[in-house]
Amino acid sequence: MRGLIVTADDFGASVAVNEAVERSHLDGILTAASLMVAGDAAVDAVARAKAMPSLGVGLHLVLVEGKPVLPPDQIPALVDHTGRFRIDMARAALRMFADPRARAQLAAEIEAQFAAFAATGVPLDHVNAHKHFHLHPTIASTVLKIGGRYGMTAIRAPLERGDHGIEAWWARLLQRRMRRAGMLVPDQVVGLTWTGAFDAQRMRRAIGDLPPGLTEIYTHPATADTYRGSAPGYRYRDELAALLDPAVMALIDRNGISNGHFAYHQTPS
């Protein structure tokens, strides 16, 4: 059996992202989206999500390169002079591991983001983190402890087939740990190598070569290639086109692939 989850990250970052999520779910293959609760267009994203109950919406924890939920003066170890999260992931990761004050502030911010998601009233489909920062063992432990109180049942382990680097090692460790805790974790993720450039040709190749088990395809669609906070060089519109490609939809149908959000794959058949 081959199961599929097609996810869009950065839901709520911009109206351009939210528009793409809506279009690619209603008219394409998108089945899940990960919400930035402090994103510039988070309110708009929640409104769209409530109008699309078949879309699985998860929490996209932001702990680097973004805006916190808590006031900056409550989490000084996590933010820079502008009040936003730091952009140096290596330095931030080291401080979260070594500094008890940073760990306490990290827990408070993660709790605040889970609480903000719960306050939307949208069911929690899954959890992941911006820049896959939940690979950090301190963050993973904190997410597991806090997420359980908010109904977390599924999480991404960013493990791509054929990847044997240090990040893949951490991803396998995360996958095993979260599964032991009862979480649904897909067997592999497709799209890490093509982040920002997951066009229709690559999407067709990915669907045509889908391995057995449960695969998450992770994407970054938007209706514009630049918006406030967009990543330079990302081909957001090409990723949207891939999610709407009729040839991709036909491949899923022809190959009998079961495509749904995380909760869909947790429901007994």
Secondary structure, 3 states (H helix, E strand, C coil): CEEEEEEEEEECCCHHHHHHHHHHHHCCCCCEEEECCCCCCHHHHHHHHHCCCCCEEEEEECCCCCCCCCCHHHCCCCECCCCCECCCHHHHHHHHHHCHHHHHHHHHHHHHHHHHHHHHCCCCCCEEEHHHHHHCHHHHHHHHHHHHHHCCCEECCCCCCCCCCHHHHHHHHHHHHHHHCCCECCCEEECCCCCCCCCHHHHHHHHHCCCCEEEEEEECCCCCCCCCCCCCCCCHHHHHHHHHCHHHHHHHHHCCCEECCHHHHHCCC
